[in-house]
């Protein structure tokens, strides 16, 4: 296979767009992402903290999202390489998306908050008895973490977990954005 970089100079010199489309090679981004993830080290823990939750119909459920959500007016709290988290009360719907990438498509979030933060669906599940209850608070992190995620593992993650334990959360619904 020909490397992507070797084709770019050839394609740039071509002025016929139909020919450009035929010459220009697009990498398989899904495969590139899979290959990258498979090479990432996975941390091991000597004494993993694992508990078996109660049956789902008795469980208290919280949402943890990487959508960088904030209450209205708080978007400026989010920065590049941001390790803090925001606590979102269960009844809050005045949320803003704090993703800083200009390439991130926000249209789904603006059409329906449940795309990234499925709070209404969670409340419906509680009302139907599928889950025991919805937690009082939910938590939002930014998705742009450091390569080692050490700040998340050693600092903000444990603080967030302690808050969920205090709220007697049994199950966490993760929504990576």
mmCIF file of the C-alpha atoms, coordinates in Angstrom:
data_MODEL
# 
_entry.id   MODEL 
# 
loop_
_atom_site.group_PDB 
_atom_site.id 
_atom_site.type_symbol 
_atom_site.label_atom_id 
_atom_site.label_alt_id 
_atom_site.label_comp_id 
_atom_site.label_asym_id 
_atom_site.label_entity_id 
_atom_site.label_seq_id 
_atom_site.pdbx_PDB_ins_code 
_atom_site.Cartn_x 
_atom_site.Cartn_y 
_atom_site.Cartn_z 
_atom_site.occupancy 
_atom_site.B_iso_or_equiv 
_atom_site.pdbx_formal_charge 
_atom_site.auth_seq_id 
_atom_site.auth_comp_id 
_atom_site.auth_asym_id 
_atom_site.auth_atom_id 
_atom_site.pdbx_PDB_model_num 
ATOM 1   C CA . UNK A 1 1   ? 0.000   0.000  0.000   1.00 0.00 ? 1   UNK A CA 1 
ATOM 2   C CA . UNK A 1 2   ? 1.159   3.528  -0.755  1.00 0.00 ? 2   UNK A CA 1 
ATOM 3   C CA . UNK A 1 3   ? 1.524   5.837  2.261   1.00 0.00 ? 3   UNK A CA 1 
ATOM 4   C CA . UNK A 1 4   ? -0.943  8.718  2.416   1.00 0.00 ? 4   UNK A CA 1 
ATOM 5   C CA . UNK A 1 5   ? 1.832   11.344 2.484   1.00 0.00 ? 5   UNK A CA 1 
ATOM 6   C CA . UNK A 1 6   ? 3.323   10.126 -0.799  1.00 0.00 ? 6   UNK A CA 1 
ATOM 7   C CA . UNK A 1 7   ? 0.045   10.702 -2.622  1.00 0.00 ? 7   UNK A CA 1 
ATOM 8   C CA . UNK A 1 8   ? -0.678  14.198 -1.354  1.00 0.00 ? 8   UNK A CA 1 
ATOM 9   C CA . UNK A 1 9   ? 2.002   16.030 -3.419  1.00 0.00 ? 9   UNK A CA 1 
ATOM 10  C CA . UNK A 1 10  ? 0.851   14.201 -6.571  1.00 0.00 ? 10  UNK A CA 1 
ATOM 11  C CA . UNK A 1 11  ? -2.786  15.026 -5.906  1.00 0.00 ? 11  UNK A CA 1 
ATOM 12  C CA . UNK A 1 12  ? -2.077  18.692 -5.158  1.00 0.00 ? 12  UNK A CA 1 
ATOM 13  C CA . UNK A 1 13  ? -0.417  19.160 -8.582  1.00 0.00 ? 13  UNK A CA 1 
ATOM 14  C CA . UNK A 1 14  ? -3.517  17.852 -10.378 1.00 0.00 ? 14  UNK A CA 1 
ATOM 15  C CA . UNK A 1 15  ? -5.979  20.554 -11.422 1.00 0.00 ? 15  UNK A CA 1 
ATOM 16  C CA . UNK A 1 16  ? -8.720  18.296 -12.770 1.00 0.00 ? 16  UNK A CA 1 
ATOM 17  C CA . UNK A 1 17  ? -11.004 17.583 -9.798  1.00 0.00 ? 17  UNK A CA 1 
ATOM 18  C CA . UNK A 1 18  ? -12.281 14.331 -11.270 1.00 0.00 ? 18  UNK A CA 1 
ATOM 19  C CA . UNK A 1 19  ? -8.732  13.092 -11.519 1.00 0.00 ? 19  UNK A CA 1 
ATOM 20  C CA . UNK A 1 20  ? -7.989  14.434 -8.044  1.00 0.00 ? 20  UNK A CA 1 
ATOM 21  C CA . UNK A 1 21  ? -10.781 12.324 -6.593  1.00 0.00 ? 21  UNK A CA 1 
ATOM 22  C CA . UNK A 1 22  ? -9.393  9.266  -8.355  1.00 0.00 ? 22  UNK A CA 1 
ATOM 23  C CA . UNK A 1 23  ? -5.835  9.896  -7.131  1.00 0.00 ? 23  UNK A CA 1 
ATOM 24  C CA . UNK A 1 24  ? -6.445  11.128 -3.594  1.00 0.00 ? 24  UNK A CA 1 
ATOM 25  C CA . UNK A 1 25  ? -6.399  8.353  -1.001  1.00 0.00 ? 25  UNK A CA 1 
ATOM 26  C CA . UNK A 1 26  ? -8.363  8.676  2.227   1.00 0.00 ? 26  UNK A CA 1 
ATOM 27  C CA . UNK A 1 27  ? -7.128  6.622  5.158   1.00 0.00 ? 27  UNK A CA 1 
ATOM 28  C CA . UNK A 1 28  ? -9.484  4.224  6.925   1.00 0.00 ? 28  UNK A CA 1 
ATOM 29  C CA . UNK A 1 29  ? -9.934  6.291  10.090  1.00 0.00 ? 29  UNK A CA 1 
ATOM 30  C CA . UNK A 1 30  ? -11.859 3.562  11.874  1.00 0.00 ? 30  UNK A CA 1 
ATOM 31  C CA . UNK A 1 31  ? -9.029  1.103  11.335  1.00 0.00 ? 31  UNK A CA 1 
ATOM 32  C CA . UNK A 1 32  ? -6.420  3.692  12.321  1.00 0.00 ? 32  UNK A CA 1 
ATOM 33  C CA . UNK A 1 33  ? -8.313  4.325  15.564  1.00 0.00 ? 33  UNK A CA 1 
ATOM 34  C CA . UNK A 1 34  ? -8.617  0.581  16.268  1.00 0.00 ? 34  UNK A CA 1 
ATOM 35  C CA . UNK A 1 35  ? -4.898  0.077  15.633  1.00 0.00 ? 35  UNK A CA 1 
ATOM 36  C CA . UNK A 1 36  ? -4.017  2.990  17.920  1.00 0.00 ? 36  UNK A CA 1 
ATOM 37  C CA . UNK A 1 37  ? -6.270  1.807  20.741  1.00 0.00 ? 37  UNK A CA 1 
ATOM 38  C CA . UNK A 1 38  ? -4.909  -1.745 20.519  1.00 0.00 ? 38  UNK A CA 1 
ATOM 39  C CA . UNK A 1 39  ? -1.381  -0.380 21.110  1.00 0.00 ? 39  UNK A CA 1 
ATOM 40  C CA . UNK A 1 40  ? -2.347  1.646  24.193  1.00 0.00 ? 40  UNK A CA 1 
ATOM 41  C CA . UNK A 1 41  ? -1.211  0.230  27.522  1.00 0.00 ? 41  UNK A CA 1 
ATOM 42  C CA . UNK A 1 42  ? -3.952  -0.921 29.836  1.00 0.00 ? 42  UNK A CA 1 
ATOM 43  C CA . UNK A 1 43  ? -3.272  -0.245 33.509  1.00 0.00 ? 43  UNK A CA 1 
ATOM 44  C CA . UNK A 1 44  ? -3.450  -3.144 35.912  1.00 0.00 ? 44  UNK A CA 1 
ATOM 45  C CA . UNK A 1 45  ? -4.399  -2.773 39.540  1.00 0.00 ? 45  UNK A CA 1 
ATOM 46  C CA . UNK A 1 46  ? -3.188  -5.036 42.326  1.00 0.00 ? 46  UNK A CA 1 
ATOM 47  C CA . UNK A 1 47  ? -6.455  -4.790 44.220  1.00 0.00 ? 47  UNK A CA 1 
ATOM 48  C CA . UNK A 1 48  ? -9.249  -3.762 41.830  1.00 0.00 ? 48  UNK A CA 1 
ATOM 49  C CA . UNK A 1 49  ? -12.235 -2.151 43.486  1.00 0.00 ? 49  UNK A CA 1 
ATOM 50  C CA . UNK A 1 50  ? -15.220 -4.101 42.273  1.00 0.00 ? 50  UNK A CA 1 
ATOM 51  C CA . UNK A 1 51  ? -18.532 -4.590 43.931  1.00 0.00 ? 51  UNK A CA 1 
ATOM 52  C CA . UNK A 1 52  ? -21.576 -6.314 42.592  1.00 0.00 ? 52  UNK A CA 1 
ATOM 53  C CA . UNK A 1 53  ? -24.455 -3.861 42.269  1.00 0.00 ? 53  UNK A CA 1 
ATOM 54  C CA . UNK A 1 54  ? -27.992 -4.648 43.348  1.00 0.00 ? 54  UNK A CA 1 
ATOM 55  C CA . UNK A 1 55  ? -30.492 -5.768 40.686  1.00 0.00 ? 55  UNK A CA 1 
ATOM 56  C CA . UNK A 1 56  ? -31.059 -2.955 38.179  1.00 0.00 ? 56  UNK A CA 1 
ATOM 57  C CA . UNK A 1 57  ? -34.673 -2.438 39.296  1.00 0.00 ? 57  UNK A CA 1 
ATOM 58  C CA . UNK A 1 58  ? -33.278 -1.567 42.755  1.00 0.00 ? 58  UNK A CA 1 
ATOM 59  C CA . UNK A 1 59  ? -30.199 0.353  41.614  1.00 0.00 ? 59  UNK A CA 1 
ATOM 60  C CA . UNK A 1 60  ? -29.593 4.100  41.897  1.00 0.00 ? 60  UNK A CA 1 
ATOM 61  C CA . UNK A 1 61  ? -28.132 5.283  38.573  1.00 0.00 ? 61  UNK A CA 1 
ATOM 62  C CA . UNK A 1 62  ? -25.981 8.317  37.738  1.00 0.00 ? 62  UNK A CA 1 
ATOM 63  C CA . UNK A 1 63  ? -24.717 9.611  34.399  1.00 0.00 ? 63  UNK A CA 1 
ATOM 64  C CA . UNK A 1 64  ? -21.051 10.358 33.794  1.00 0.00 ? 64  UNK A CA 1 
ATOM 65  C CA . UNK A 1 65  ? -20.437 12.022 30.442  1.00 0.00 ? 65  UNK A CA 1 
ATOM 66  C CA . UNK A 1 66  ? -17.417 13.360 28.581  1.00 0.00 ? 66  UNK A CA 1 
ATOM 67  C CA . UNK A 1 67  ? -19.527 16.040 26.887  1.00 0.00 ? 67  UNK A CA 1 
ATOM 68  C CA . UNK A 1 68  ? -17.974 18.864 28.954  1.00 0.00 ? 68  UNK A CA 1 
ATOM 69  C CA . UNK A 1 69  ? -21.429 19.993 30.073  1.00 0.00 ? 69  UNK A CA 1 
ATOM 70  C CA . UNK A 1 70  ? -21.978 23.014 32.277  1.00 0.00 ? 70  UNK A CA 1 
ATOM 71  C CA . UNK A 1 71  ? -24.942 24.925 33.567  1.00 0.00 ? 71  UNK A CA 1 
ATOM 72  C CA . UNK A 1 72  ? -25.756 27.957 31.399  1.00 0.00 ? 72  UNK A CA 1 
ATOM 73  C CA . UNK A 1 73  ? -22.929 30.477 31.609  1.00 0.00 ? 73  UNK A CA 1 
ATOM 74  C CA . UNK A 1 74  ? -20.314 27.965 32.726  1.00 0.00 ? 74  UNK A CA 1 
ATOM 75  C CA . UNK A 1 75  ? -18.872 26.920 29.365  1.00 0.00 ? 75  UNK A CA 1 
ATOM 76  C CA . UNK A 1 76  ? -15.849 29.154 29.904  1.00 0.00 ? 76  UNK A CA 1 
ATOM 77  C CA . UNK A 1 77  ? -14.874 26.803 32.754  1.00 0.00 ? 77  UNK A CA 1 
ATOM 78  C CA . UNK A 1 78  ? -13.646 24.249 30.186  1.00 0.00 ? 78  UNK A CA 1 
ATOM 79  C CA . UNK A 1 79  ? -10.096 24.520 28.817  1.00 0.00 ? 79  UNK A CA 1 
ATOM 80  C CA . UNK A 1 80  ? -7.808  22.367 26.678  1.00 0.00 ? 80  UNK A CA 1 
ATOM 81  C CA . UNK A 1 81  ? -6.392  19.411 28.635  1.00 0.00 ? 81  UNK A CA 1 
ATOM 82  C CA . UNK A 1 82  ? -9.012  19.976 31.305  1.00 0.00 ? 82  UNK A CA 1 
ATOM 83  C CA . UNK A 1 83  ? -9.178  17.518 34.172  1.00 0.00 ? 83  UNK A CA 1 
ATOM 84  C CA . UNK A 1 84  ? -11.926 18.961 36.365  1.00 0.00 ? 84  UNK A CA 1 
ATOM 85  C CA . UNK A 1 85  ? -15.528 17.768 36.378  1.00 0.00 ? 85  UNK A CA 1 
ATOM 86  C CA . UNK A 1 86  ? -18.835 19.556 36.739  1.00 0.00 ? 86  UNK A CA 1 
ATOM 87  C CA . UNK A 1 87  ? -21.599 18.341 39.059  1.00 0.00 ? 87  UNK A CA 1 
ATOM 88  C CA . UNK A 1 88  ? -24.994 18.521 37.368  1.00 0.00 ? 88  UNK A CA 1 
ATOM 89  C CA . UNK A 1 89  ? -28.136 18.394 39.515  1.00 0.00 ? 89  UNK A CA 1 
ATOM 90  C CA . UNK A 1 90  ? -30.659 15.869 38.246  1.00 0.00 ? 90  UNK A CA 1 
ATOM 91  C CA . UNK A 1 91  ? -33.279 18.534 37.513  1.00 0.00 ? 91  UNK A CA 1 
ATOM 92  C CA . UNK A 1 92  ? -30.925 20.781 35.481  1.00 0.00 ? 92  UNK A CA 1 
ATOM 93  C CA . UNK A 1 93  ? -31.831 21.222 31.812  1.00 0.00 ? 93  UNK A CA 1 
ATOM 94  C CA . UNK A 1 94  ? -30.082 24.581 31.216  1.00 0.00 ? 94  UNK A CA 1 
ATOM 95  C CA . UNK A 1 95  ? -26.928 22.856 30.021  1.00 0.00 ? 95  UNK A CA 1 
ATOM 96  C CA . UNK A 1 96  ? -24.336 23.994 27.525  1.00 0.00 ? 96  UNK A CA 1 
ATOM 97  C CA . UNK A 1 97  ? -21.839 21.872 25.648  1.00 0.00 ? 97  UNK A CA 1 
ATOM 98  C CA . UNK A 1 98  ? -18.250 22.871 26.375  1.00 0.00 ? 98  UNK A CA 1 
ATOM 99  C CA . UNK A 1 99  ? -16.385 20.942 23.666  1.00 0.00 ? 99  UNK A CA 1 
ATOM 100 C CA . UNK A 1 100 ? -13.700 23.283 22.363  1.00 0.00 ? 100 UNK A CA 1 
ATOM 101 C CA . UNK A 1 101 ? -13.082 21.607 18.999  1.00 0.00 ? 101 UNK A CA 1 
ATOM 102 C CA . UNK A 1 102 ? -14.554 23.602 16.093  1.00 0.00 ? 102 UNK A CA 1 
ATOM 103 C CA . UNK A 1 103 ? -14.986 20.290 14.255  1.00 0.00 ? 103 UNK A CA 1 
ATOM 104 C CA . UNK A 1 104 ? -17.358 18.832 16.847  1.00 0.00 ? 104 UNK A CA 1 
ATOM 105 C CA . UNK A 1 105 ? -20.941 18.655 15.595  1.00 0.00 ? 105 UNK A CA 1 
ATOM 106 C CA . UNK A 1 106 ? -23.206 20.138 18.265  1.00 0.00 ? 106 UNK A CA 1 
ATOM 107 C CA . UNK A 1 107 ? -26.459 19.875 16.291  1.00 0.00 ? 107 UNK A CA 1 
ATOM 108 C CA . UNK A 1 108 ? -27.623 16.614 17.921  1.00 0.00 ? 108 UNK A CA 1 
ATOM 109 C CA . UNK A 1 109 ? -27.145 18.059 21.404  1.00 0.00 ? 109 UNK A CA 1 
ATOM 110 C CA . UNK A 1 110 ? -29.059 21.218 20.488  1.00 0.00 ? 110 UNK A CA 1 
ATOM 111 C CA . UNK A 1 111 ? -31.899 19.173 19.018  1.00 0.00 ? 111 UNK A CA 1 
ATOM 112 C CA . UNK A 1 112 ? -32.139 16.829 22.026  1.00 0.00 ? 112 UNK A CA 1 
ATOM 113 C CA . UNK A 1 113 ? -30.016 16.980 25.175  1.00 0.00 ? 113 UNK A CA 1 
ATOM 114 C CA . UNK A 1 114 ? -30.559 13.236 25.627  1.00 0.00 ? 114 UNK A CA 1 
ATOM 115 C CA . UNK A 1 115 ? -28.158 12.542 22.752  1.00 0.00 ? 115 UNK A CA 1 
ATOM 116 C CA . UNK A 1 116 ? -25.212 13.183 25.090  1.00 0.00 ? 116 UNK A CA 1 
ATOM 117 C CA . UNK A 1 117 ? -26.915 13.327 28.478  1.00 0.00 ? 117 UNK A CA 1 
ATOM 118 C CA . UNK A 1 118 ? -29.866 10.865 28.530  1.00 0.00 ? 118 UNK A CA 1 
ATOM 119 C CA . UNK A 1 119 ? -31.426 12.195 31.720  1.00 0.00 ? 119 UNK A CA 1 
ATOM 120 C CA . UNK A 1 120 ? -35.005 12.119 30.452  1.00 0.00 ? 120 UNK A CA 1 
ATOM 121 C CA . UNK A 1 121 ? -34.622 8.496  29.314  1.00 0.00 ? 121 UNK A CA 1 
ATOM 122 C CA . UNK A 1 122 ? -33.168 7.609  32.721  1.00 0.00 ? 122 UNK A CA 1 
ATOM 123 C CA . UNK A 1 123 ? -36.141 9.200  34.487  1.00 0.00 ? 123 UNK A CA 1 
ATOM 124 C CA . UNK A 1 124 ? -38.514 7.271  32.217  1.00 0.00 ? 124 UNK A CA 1 
ATOM 125 C CA . UNK A 1 125 ? -36.732 4.029  33.144  1.00 0.00 ? 125 UNK A CA 1 
ATOM 126 C CA . UNK A 1 126 ? -37.132 4.884  36.844  1.00 0.00 ? 126 UNK A CA 1 
ATOM 127 C CA . UNK A 1 127 ? -40.836 5.678  36.372  1.00 0.00 ? 127 UNK A CA 1 
ATOM 128 C CA . UNK A 1 128 ? -41.307 2.318  34.606  1.00 0.00 ? 128 UNK A CA 1 
ATOM 129 C CA . UNK A 1 129 ? -39.482 0.464  37.390  1.00 0.00 ? 129 UNK A CA 1 
ATOM 130 C CA . UNK A 1 130 ? -36.651 -0.681 35.125  1.00 0.00 ? 130 UNK A CA 1 
ATOM 131 C CA . UNK A 1 131 ? -34.164 1.057  37.430  1.00 0.00 ? 131 UNK A CA 1 
ATOM 132 C CA . UNK A 1 132 ? -34.597 1.819  41.108  1.00 0.00 ? 132 UNK A CA 1 
ATOM 133 C CA . UNK A 1 133 ? -33.936 5.565  41.046  1.00 0.00 ? 133 UNK A CA 1 
ATOM 134 C CA . UNK A 1 134 ? -32.073 8.389  39.383  1.00 0.00 ? 134 UNK A CA 1 
ATOM 135 C CA . UNK A 1 135 ? -29.184 9.899  41.329  1.00 0.00 ? 135 UNK A CA 1 
ATOM 136 C CA . UNK A 1 136 ? -29.472 13.440 42.686  1.00 0.00 ? 136 UNK A CA 1 
ATOM 137 C CA . UNK A 1 137 ? -26.384 14.534 40.746  1.00 0.00 ? 137 UNK A CA 1 
ATOM 138 C CA . UNK A 1 138 ? -24.592 13.563 37.548  1.00 0.00 ? 138 UNK A CA 1 
ATOM 139 C CA . UNK A 1 139 ? -21.075 14.371 36.391  1.00 0.00 ? 139 UNK A CA 1 
ATOM 140 C CA . UNK A 1 140 ? -19.440 15.775 33.299  1.00 0.00 ? 140 UNK A CA 1 
ATOM 141 C CA . UNK A 1 141 ? -15.797 15.583 32.322  1.00 0.00 ? 141 UNK A CA 1 
ATOM 142 C CA . UNK A 1 142 ? -14.091 16.873 29.199  1.00 0.00 ? 142 UNK A CA 1 
ATOM 143 C CA . UNK A 1 143 ? -13.133 14.194 26.710  1.00 0.00 ? 143 UNK A CA 1 
ATOM 144 C CA . UNK A 1 144 ? -9.758  15.783 25.983  1.00 0.00 ? 144 UNK A CA 1 
ATOM 145 C CA . UNK A 1 145 ? -7.711  14.087 28.686  1.00 0.00 ? 145 UNK A CA 1 
ATOM 146 C CA . UNK A 1 146 ? -3.957  13.559 28.785  1.00 0.00 ? 146 UNK A CA 1 
ATOM 147 C CA . UNK A 1 147 ? -2.520  10.424 27.172  1.00 0.00 ? 147 UNK A CA 1 
ATOM 148 C CA . UNK A 1 148 ? -1.972  8.737  30.524  1.00 0.00 ? 148 UNK A CA 1 
ATOM 149 C CA . UNK A 1 149 ? -5.252  9.983  32.051  1.00 0.00 ? 149 UNK A CA 1 
ATOM 150 C CA . UNK A 1 150 ? -3.281  10.044 35.291  1.00 0.00 ? 150 UNK A CA 1 
ATOM 151 C CA . UNK A 1 151 ? -5.070  13.193 36.518  1.00 0.00 ? 151 UNK A CA 1 
ATOM 152 C CA . UNK A 1 152 ? -8.387  11.441 36.030  1.00 0.00 ? 152 UNK A CA 1 
ATOM 153 C CA . UNK A 1 153 ? -7.223  8.177  37.629  1.00 0.00 ? 153 UNK A CA 1 
ATOM 154 C CA . UNK A 1 154 ? -5.461  9.744  40.597  1.00 0.00 ? 154 UNK A CA 1 
ATOM 155 C CA . UNK A 1 155 ? -7.279  13.022 41.257  1.00 0.00 ? 155 UNK A CA 1 
ATOM 156 C CA . UNK A 1 156 ? -10.658 13.935 39.801  1.00 0.00 ? 156 UNK A CA 1 
ATOM 157 C CA . UNK A 1 157 ? -11.855 10.349 39.228  1.00 0.00 ? 157 UNK A CA 1 
ATOM 158 C CA . UNK A 1 158 ? -11.596 9.342  42.888  1.00 0.00 ? 158 UNK A CA 1 
ATOM 159 C CA . UNK A 1 159 ? -13.159 12.660 43.997  1.00 0.00 ? 159 UNK A CA 1 
ATOM 160 C CA . UNK A 1 160 ? -16.088 12.119 41.626  1.00 0.00 ? 160 UNK A CA 1 
ATOM 161 C CA . UNK A 1 161 ? -16.442 8.496  42.768  1.00 0.00 ? 161 UNK A CA 1 
ATOM 162 C CA . UNK A 1 162 ? -16.535 9.625  46.409  1.00 0.00 ? 162 UNK A CA 1 
ATOM 163 C CA . UNK A 1 163 ? -19.356 12.041 45.599  1.00 0.00 ? 163 UNK A CA 1 
ATOM 164 C CA . UNK A 1 164 ? -21.301 9.238  43.905  1.00 0.00 ? 164 UNK A CA 1 
ATOM 165 C CA . UNK A 1 165 ? -20.762 6.944  46.890  1.00 0.00 ? 165 UNK A CA 1 
ATOM 166 C CA . UNK A 1 166 ? -22.083 9.697  49.161  1.00 0.00 ? 166 UNK A CA 1 
ATOM 167 C CA . UNK A 1 167 ? -25.194 9.873  46.931  1.00 0.00 ? 167 UNK A CA 1 
ATOM 168 C CA . UNK A 1 168 ? -25.459 6.050  47.197  1.00 0.00 ? 168 UNK A CA 1 
ATOM 169 C CA . UNK A 1 169 ? -25.045 5.509  43.443  1.00 0.00 ? 169 UNK A CA 1 
ATOM 170 C CA . UNK A 1 170 ? -24.939 1.825  42.503  1.00 0.00 ? 170 UNK A CA 1 
ATOM 171 C CA . UNK A 1 171 ? -24.579 2.019  38.707  1.00 0.00 ? 171 UNK A CA 1 
ATOM 172 C CA . UNK A 1 172 ? -23.029 4.581  36.367  1.00 0.00 ? 172 UNK A CA 1 
ATOM 173 C CA . UNK A 1 173 ? -24.208 5.150  32.819  1.00 0.00 ? 173 UNK A CA 1 
ATOM 174 C CA . UNK A 1 174 ? -21.156 6.344  30.853  1.00 0.00 ? 174 UNK A CA 1 
ATOM 175 C CA . UNK A 1 175 ? -21.811 8.497  27.797  1.00 0.00 ? 175 UNK A CA 1 
ATOM 176 C CA . UNK A 1 176 ? -18.531 9.087  25.969  1.00 0.00 ? 176 UNK A CA 1 
ATOM 177 C CA . UNK A 1 177 ? -18.844 12.016 23.592  1.00 0.00 ? 177 UNK A CA 1 
# 
